[in-house]
Amino acid sequence: VFGLTLDARGNIYVGHTLIYTGVGYSNIGTLPNPWFRPNTTGTITRLNGFNGAPFKFQNIPQFGTGSGAGNICYNVDHNCFYVTSLHDGRIYRLNGTTGTIMSNYNPFSNTLMMGGVADPMAVTPFSPVAKRVWAVERLRDRVYFSVWSQDGSNTGGAANTIRSVRIGP
């Protein structure tokens, strides 16, 4: 789990990711919730704000063994969530009540598509460096997101950046 946000009713939403698995990370125990298993990356789980009970809210689209959600934020003005996908580099917009995927945005081609269909070209668990969106936050009429272009293994490309896109009513 990496992504985390709250809605207007005090529920907590978490996004499942594979970013912190592998060498150097140990299993901290078996969680009773079946949505936290490795084959469920991309699952957004709602934790009830009163009793903590988990509920599977939505899966963002992934092909094969996707890497999951990057981050998530809630837009109180429009009752929707924005979820970044480490798998296909898109930003998914979910209905804040039902979890239905309303649209997805590819910031690299500036393409907005209705509904939720993963990029069929995304066949590896992670989108390529320089096409990985991670952080996401809304402020006024814009959604801000980060693009992961460099890390300890990939230092030759453009610097990591923060970008934004205007959102409509």
Accessible surface in RSA format (square Angstrom, percent):
REM  Atomic radii and reference values for relative SASA: ProtOr
REM  Chains: A
REM  Algorithm: Lee & Richards
REM  Probe-radius: 1.40
REM  Slices: 20
REM RES _ NUM      All-atoms   Total-Side   Main-Chain    Non-polar    All polar
REM                ABS   REL    ABS   REL    ABS   REL    ABS   REL    ABS   REL
RES VAL A   1    87.72  57.7  41.30  37.4  46.42 111.9  41.30  35.9  46.42 125.9
RES PHE A   2    76.65  38.4  59.35  36.8  17.31  45.0  61.45  37.3  15.20  43.5
RES GLY A   3     0.17   0.2   0.00   N/A   0.17   0.2   0.17   0.5   0.00   0.0
RES LEU A   4   109.81  61.2  90.61  64.8  19.20  48.3  90.61  63.6  19.20  51.7
RES THR A   5    21.41  15.2  14.35  14.6   7.06  16.8   8.06  10.8  13.35  20.2
RES LEU A   6   105.50  58.8  94.71  67.8  10.79  27.1  94.71  66.5  10.79  29.0
RES ASP A   7    10.32   7.2   0.00   0.0  10.32  24.4   1.14   2.7   9.18   9.2
RES ALA A   8    69.95  64.3  27.63  42.6  42.32  96.3  38.98  54.9  30.97  82.0
RES ARG A   9   123.40  51.8 102.94  52.5  20.46  48.7  77.50 105.9  45.90  27.8
RES GLY A  10    38.93  48.0   0.00   N/A  38.93  48.0  29.14  80.0   9.79  21.9
RES ASN A  11    17.52  12.1  17.52  16.9   0.00   0.0   0.00   0.0  17.52  16.9
RES ILE A  12    58.99  33.6  58.99  43.9   0.00   0.0  58.99  42.5   0.00   0.0
RES TYR A  13     0.06   0.0   0.06   0.0   0.00   0.0   0.00   0.0   0.06   0.1
RES VAL A  14    11.35   7.5  11.14  10.1   0.21   0.5  11.14   9.7   0.21   0.6
RES GLY A  15     0.10   0.1   0.00   N/A   0.10   0.1   0.10   0.3   0.00   0.0
RES HIS A  16    15.36   8.4  14.77  10.3   0.59   1.5   3.22   3.3  12.14  14.1
RES THR A  17     6.36   4.5   1.00   1.0   5.36  12.8   1.00   1.3   5.36   8.1
RES LEU A  18    32.19  17.9  27.89  20.0   4.30  10.8  27.89  19.6   4.30  11.6
RES ILE A  19    32.81  18.7  15.86  11.8  16.94  40.8  16.34  11.8  16.47  44.7
RES TYR A  20    99.27  46.3  88.84  50.5  10.43  27.1  65.52  49.2  33.74  41.6
RES THR A  21    80.71  57.4  61.41  62.3  19.30  46.0  50.04  67.2  30.67  46.4
RES GLY A  22    49.96  61.6   0.00   N/A  49.96  61.6  38.03 104.4  11.93  26.7
RES VAL A  23   155.80 102.5 129.54 117.3  26.27  63.3 136.83 118.9  18.97  51.5
RES GLY A  24    78.06  96.3   0.00   N/A  78.06  96.3  40.16 110.2  37.90  84.9
RES TYR A  25   125.64  58.7 101.20  57.6  24.44  63.6  69.77  52.4  55.87  68.9
RES SER A  26    97.38  82.3  70.69  94.3  26.69  61.5  51.23 109.1  46.15  64.7
RES ASN A  27   127.33  87.8  90.78  87.7  36.56  88.0  43.45 104.6  83.88  81.1
RES ILE A  28   162.88  92.7 124.37  92.7  38.52  92.8 133.71  96.3  29.17  79.2
RES GLY A  29    43.10  53.1   0.00   N/A  43.10  53.1  33.78  92.7   9.31  20.9
RES THR A  30   131.11  93.2  98.85 100.2  32.26  76.9  71.28  95.7  59.83  90.4
RES LEU A  31   101.85  56.7  86.59  62.0  15.26  38.4  86.59  60.8  15.26  41.1
RES PRO A  32   128.49  93.6  96.96  88.4  31.53 114.6 109.13  90.1  19.36 120.3
RES ASN A  33    13.63   9.4   7.68   7.4   5.95  14.3  12.65  30.4   0.99   1.0
RES PRO A  34    65.76  47.9  61.89  56.4   3.87  14.1  62.36  51.5   3.40  21.2
RES TRP A  35    66.53  26.7  66.15  32.0   0.38   0.9  53.36  28.4  13.17  21.4
RES PHE A  36    45.85  22.9  26.40  16.3  19.45  50.6  26.92  16.3  18.93  54.2
RES ARG A  37   139.92  58.7 138.28  70.5   1.64   3.9  40.51  55.4  99.41  60.2
RES PRO A  38    99.72  72.7  97.11  88.5   2.61   9.5  98.66  81.5   1.07   6.6
RES ASN A  39   130.54  90.0  95.15  92.0  35.39  85.2  44.29 106.6  86.25  83.4
RES THR A  40    32.88  23.4  26.98  27.3   5.90  14.1  32.88  44.2   0.00   0.0
RES THR A  41    14.08  10.0   5.53   5.6   8.55  20.4   0.02   0.0  14.06  21.2
RES GLY A  42     0.00   0.0   0.00   N/A   0.00   0.0   0.00   0.0   0.00   0.0
RES THR A  43     1.18   0.8   0.52   0.5   0.66   1.6   0.00   0.0   1.18   1.8
RES ILE A  44     0.00   0.0   0.00   0.0   0.00   0.0   0.00   0.0   0.00   0.0
RES THR A  45     1.84   1.3   1.84   1.9   0.00   0.0   0.06   0.1   1.78   2.7
RES ARG A  46    58.55  24.6  58.42  29.8   0.13   0.3   1.90   2.6  56.65  34.3
RES LEU A  47    44.15  24.6  44.15  31.6   0.00   0.0  44.15  31.0   0.00   0.0
RES ASN A  48    52.89  36.5  49.16  47.5   3.73   9.0   4.45  10.7  48.44  46.8
RES GLY A  49    38.32  47.3   0.00   N/A  38.32  47.3   5.51  15.1  32.81  73.5
RES PHE A  50   189.28  94.7 151.54  93.9  37.74  98.2 155.58  94.3  33.70  96.5
RES ASN A  51   111.79  77.1  75.60  73.1  36.19  87.1  40.22  96.8  71.58  69.2
RES GLY A  52    42.05  51.9   0.00   N/A  42.05  51.9  26.58  72.9  15.47  34.7
RES ALA A  53    49.58  45.6  41.78  64.5   7.80  17.7  47.44  66.8   2.13   5.6
RES PRO A  54    61.95  45.1  45.97  41.9  15.97  58.1  45.97  38.0  15.97  99.3
RES PHE A  55   102.59  51.3 102.45  63.5   0.14   0.4 102.59  62.2   0.00   0.0
RES LYS A  56    78.40  38.2  69.78  42.8   8.62  20.5  27.12  24.4  51.28  54.6
RES PHE A  57    12.53   6.3   1.20   0.7  11.33  29.5   1.46   0.9  11.07  31.7
RES GLN A  58    44.08  24.7  39.97  29.2   4.11   9.8   4.15   8.8  39.93  30.3
RES ASN A  59    57.91  39.9  52.46  50.7   5.45  13.1  21.14  50.9  36.76  35.5
RES ILE A  60     2.10   1.2   0.00   0.0   2.10   5.1   0.00   0.0   2.10   5.7
RES PRO A  61    26.14  19.0  15.50  14.1  10.64  38.7  26.14  21.6   0.00   0.0
RES GLN A  62    40.08  22.4  11.22   8.2  28.87  68.7  11.22  23.9  28.87  21.9
RES PHE A  63    88.38  44.2  84.11  52.1   4.27  11.1  85.74  52.0   2.64   7.6
RES GLY A  64    82.36 101.6   0.00   N/A  82.36 101.6  45.12 123.8  37.24  83.4
RES THR A  65    89.61  63.7  77.23  78.3  12.38  29.5  46.65  62.7  42.96  64.9
RES GLY A  66     0.60   0.7   0.00   N/A   0.60   0.7   0.00   0.0   0.60   1.3
RES SER A  67     0.00   0.0   0.00   0.0   0.00   0.0   0.00   0.0   0.00   0.0
RES GLY A  68     0.00   0.0   0.00   N/A   0.00   0.0   0.00   0.0   0.00   0.0
RES ALA A  69     0.32   0.3   0.26   0.4   0.05   0.1   0.26   0.4   0.05   0.1
RES GLY A  70     0.35   0.4   0.00   N/A   0.35   0.4   0.29   0.8   0.06   0.1
RES ASN A  71    30.58  21.1  30.51  29.5   0.07   0.2   0.43   1.0  30.15  29.1
RES ILE A  72     4.77   2.7   0.21   0.2   4.56  11.0   0.21   0.1   4.56  12.4
RES CYS A  73     3.24   2.4   3.24   3.6   0.00   0.0   3.24   8.2   0.00   0.0
RES TYR A  74    29.90  14.0  11.87   6.8  18.03  46.9   7.79   5.9  22.11  27.3
RES ASN A  75     0.15   0.1   0.00   0.0   0.15   0.4   0.15   0.4   0.00   0.0
RES VAL A  76    90.32  59.4  76.02  68.8  14.30  34.5  76.02  66.1  14.30  38.8
RES ASP A  77    99.00  69.4  64.45  64.2  34.55  81.7  21.47  50.5  77.53  77.3
RES HIS A  78    77.29  42.2  54.12  37.6  23.17  59.3  48.67  50.2  28.62  33.3
RES ASN A  79    51.22  35.3  47.64  46.0   3.57   8.6  26.64  64.1  24.58  23.8
RES CYS A  80     1.20   0.9   1.20   1.3   0.00   0.0   0.48   1.2   0.73   0.8
RES PHE A  81     0.01   0.0   0.01   0.0   0.00   0.0   0.01   0.0   0.00   0.0
RES TYR A  82    13.31   6.2  13.31   7.6   0.00   0.0   8.67   6.5   4.63   5.7
RES VAL A  83     0.00   0.0   0.00   0.0   0.00   0.0   0.00   0.0   0.00   0.0
RES THR A  84     0.00   0.0   0.00   0.0   0.00   0.0   0.00   0.0   0.00   0.0
RES SER A  85     0.00   0.0   0.00   0.0   0.00   0.0   0.00   0.0   0.00   0.0
RES LEU A  86     0.67   0.4   0.67   0.5   0.00   0.0   0.67   0.5   0.00   0.0
RES HIS A  87     0.64   0.4   0.39   0.3   0.25   0.6   0.39   0.4   0.25   0.3
RES ASP A  88    12.41   8.7   0.00   0.0  12.41  29.3   1.60   3.8  10.80  10.8
RES GLY A  89     1.12   1.4   0.00   N/A   1.12   1.4   0.51   1.4   0.61   1.4
RES ARG A  90    19.83   8.3  19.83  10.1   0.00   0.0   0.00   0.0  19.83  12.0
RES ILE A  91     8.11   4.6   6.07   4.5   2.04   4.9   6.07   4.4   2.04   5.5
RES TYR A  92     0.00   0.0   0.00   0.0   0.00   0.0   0.00   0.0   0.00   0.0
RES ARG A  93    66.10  27.8  66.04  33.7   0.06   0.1  15.14  20.7  50.96  30.9
RES LEU A  94     0.00   0.0   0.00   0.0   0.00   0.0   0.00   0.0   0.00   0.0
RES ASN A  95    44.07  30.4  44.05  42.6   0.02   0.0   0.58   1.4  43.48  42.0
RES GLY A  96     0.36   0.4   0.00   N/A   0.36   0.4   0.00   0.0   0.36   0.8
RES THR A  97    87.44  62.2  73.88  74.9  13.56  32.3  61.60  82.7  25.84  39.1
RES THR A  98    88.68  63.1  60.39  61.2  28.28  67.4  66.01  88.7  22.66  34.3
RES GLY A  99     0.00   0.0   0.00   N/A   0.00   0.0   0.00   0.0   0.00   0.0
RES THR A 100    77.35  55.0  74.43  75.5   2.92   7.0  54.94  73.8  22.41  33.9
RES ILE A 101    23.20  13.2  13.35   9.9   9.85  23.7  13.35   9.6   9.85  26.7
RES MET A 102    60.68  31.4  50.96  33.7   9.72  23.2  56.78  48.3   3.90   5.2
RES SER A 103     2.75   2.3   2.75   3.7   0.00   0.0   0.03   0.1   2.72   3.8
RES ASN A 104     1.06   0.7   0.31   0.3   0.76   1.8   0.76   1.8   0.31   0.3
RES TYR A 105    31.84  14.9  31.83  18.1   0.02   0.0  21.29  16.0  10.55  13.0
RES ASN A 106    24.34  16.8  24.34  23.5   0.00   0.0   0.98   2.4  23.35  22.6
RES PRO A 107    17.55  12.8   1.36   1.2  16.18  58.8   1.36   1.1  16.18 100.6
RES PHE A 108    59.35  29.7  21.79  13.5  37.55  97.7  25.86  15.7  33.48  95.8
RES SER A 109    67.82  57.3  39.59  52.8  28.24  65.0  46.69  99.4  21.13  29.6
RES ASN A 110   112.60  77.6  92.82  89.7  19.77  47.6  25.65  61.7  86.95  84.0
RES THR A 111    55.45  39.4  51.50  52.2   3.95   9.4  41.24  55.4  14.21  21.5
RES LEU A 112   117.25  65.3  88.84  63.6  28.42  71.4  88.84  62.4  28.42  76.5
RES MET A 113    72.76  37.7  68.10  45.1   4.65  11.1  60.61  51.5  12.15  16.1
RES MET A 114   140.53  72.8 118.94  78.7  21.59  51.4 105.25  89.5  35.29  46.7
RES GLY A 115    24.79  30.6   0.00   N/A  24.79  30.6  23.26  63.8   1.53   3.4
RES GLY A 116    29.00  35.8   0.00   N/A  29.00  35.8   0.65   1.8  28.36  63.5
RES VAL A 117    88.43  58.2  84.69  76.7   3.74   9.0  87.39  75.9   1.04   2.8
RES ALA A 118     4.46   4.1   2.09   3.2   2.37   5.4   2.09   2.9   2.37   6.3
RES ASP A 119    30.42  21.3  30.33  30.2   0.09   0.2   0.39   0.9  30.03  29.9
RES PRO A 120    92.63  67.5  78.70  71.7  13.93  50.6  79.38  65.5  13.25  82.4
RES MET A 121   157.24  81.4 140.40  92.9  16.84  40.1 112.30  95.5  44.94  59.5
RES ALA A 122    14.17  13.0   4.47   6.9   9.70  22.1  14.15  19.9   0.01   0.0
RES VAL A 123   120.12  79.0  89.54  81.1  30.58  73.7  91.72  79.7  28.40  77.0
RES THR A 124    77.80  55.3  76.05  77.1   1.75   4.2  64.74  87.0  13.06  19.7
RES PRO A 125    61.30  44.7  60.48  55.1   0.82   3.0  60.84  50.2   0.46   2.9
RES PHE A 126    56.10  28.1  50.16  31.1   5.94  15.5  50.16  30.4   5.94  17.0
RES SER A 127     5.05   4.3   2.77   3.7   2.28   5.3   5.04  10.7   0.02   0.0
RES PRO A 128    88.47  64.5  78.52  71.6   9.96  36.2  88.43  73.0   0.05   0.3
RES VAL A 129    39.83  26.2  24.97  22.6  14.85  35.8  24.97  21.7  14.85  40.3
RES ALA A 130    45.67  42.0  39.59  61.1   6.08  13.8  39.59  55.8   6.08  16.1
RES LYS A 131   103.51  50.5 103.38  63.4   0.13   0.3  51.98  46.8  51.53  54.9
RES ARG A 132    33.66  14.1  33.66  17.2   0.00   0.0   0.00   0.0  33.66  20.4
RES VAL A 133     0.00   0.0   0.00   0.0   0.00   0.0   0.00   0.0   0.00   0.0
RES TRP A 134    42.85  17.2  42.85  20.7   0.00   0.0  42.63  22.7   0.22   0.4
RES ALA A 135    45.82  42.1  45.82  70.7   0.00   0.0  45.82  64.5   0.00   0.0
RES VAL A 136     8.47   5.6   0.00   0.0   8.47  20.4   0.77   0.7   7.70  20.9
RES GLU A 137   101.42  58.2 101.27  76.6   0.15   0.3  50.61  97.9  50.81  41.5
RES ARG A 138    42.85  18.0  31.09  15.9  11.76  28.0   2.04   2.8  40.81  24.7
RES LEU A 139    96.65  53.8  94.10  67.3   2.55   6.4  95.06  66.8   1.60   4.3
RES ARG A 140   176.95  74.3 161.78  82.5  15.17  36.1  73.04  99.8 103.91  63.0
RES ASP A 141    65.05  45.6  61.90  61.6   3.15   7.4  28.51  67.1  36.53  36.4
RES ARG A 142    76.99  32.3  76.99  39.2   0.00   0.0  24.54  33.5  52.45  31.8
RES VAL A 143     2.70   1.8   2.70   2.4   0.00   0.0   2.70   2.3   0.00   0.0
RES TYR A 144    79.41  37.1  78.51  44.7   0.90   2.3  51.87  39.0  27.54  33.9
RES PHE A 145     6.31   3.2   4.46   2.8   1.85   4.8   6.25   3.8   0.06   0.2
RES SER A 146    25.05  21.2  24.69  33.0   0.35   0.8  19.67  41.9   5.38   7.5
RES VAL A 147     0.26   0.2   0.25   0.2   0.01   0.0   0.25   0.2   0.01   0.0
RES TRP A 148    42.69  17.1  39.19  19.0   3.50   8.2  40.35  21.5   2.34   3.8
RES SER A 149     6.30   5.3   4.46   6.0   1.84   4.2   0.17   0.4   6.13   8.6
RES GLN A 150    53.94  30.2  50.34  36.8   3.61   8.6   6.40  13.6  47.55  36.1
RES ASP A 151    47.77  33.5  31.13  31.0  16.64  39.4  35.38  83.3  12.39  12.4
RES GLY A 152    82.87 102.2   0.00   N/A  82.87 102.2  44.51 122.1  38.36  85.9
RES SER A 153   105.11  88.8  68.23  91.1  36.88  85.0  36.09  76.9  69.01  96.7
RES ASN A 154    57.38  39.6  51.71  50.0   5.67  13.6  13.13  31.6  44.24  42.8
RES THR A 155    96.76  68.8  78.03  79.1  18.73  44.6  44.69  60.0  52.07  78.7
RES GLY A 156    82.04 101.2   0.00   N/A  82.04 101.2  42.65 117.0  39.39  88.2
RES GLY A 157    49.74  61.3   0.00   N/A  49.74  61.3  33.24  91.2  16.50  37.0
RES ALA A 158    71.51  65.7  52.26  80.6  19.25  43.8  64.40  90.7   7.11  18.8
RES ALA A 159    65.38  60.1  57.51  88.7   7.87  17.9  58.13  81.9   7.24  19.2
RES ASN A 160    84.98  58.6  63.80  61.7  21.18  51.0  25.44  61.2  59.54  57.5
RES THR A 161    51.00  36.3  43.77  44.4   7.23  17.2  49.78  66.9   1.22   1.8
RES ILE A 162   136.36  77.6 106.29  79.2  30.07  72.5 106.29  76.5  30.07  81.6
RES ARG A 163    98.86  41.5  91.25  46.5   7.61  18.1  38.35  52.4  60.51  36.7
RES SER A 164    39.60  33.5  15.47  20.6  24.13  55.6   1.20   2.6  38.40  53.8
RES VAL A 165    36.97  24.3  35.35  32.0   1.62   3.9  36.97  32.1   0.00   0.0
RES ARG A 166   150.19  63.1 131.49  67.0  18.71  44.5  46.06  63.0 104.13  63.1
RES ILE A 167    27.64  15.7  21.32  15.9   6.32  15.2  24.89  17.9   2.75   7.5
RES GLY A 168    40.68  50.2   0.00   N/A  40.68  50.2  19.09  52.4  21.59  48.4
RES PRO A 169   157.94 115.1 107.34  97.8  50.60 183.9 121.91 100.6  36.03 223.9
END  Absolute sums over single chains surface
CHAIN  1 A     9110.2       6905.6       2204.6       5626.6       3483.6
END  Absolute sums over all chains
TOTAL          9110.2       6905.6       2204.6       5626.6       3483.6
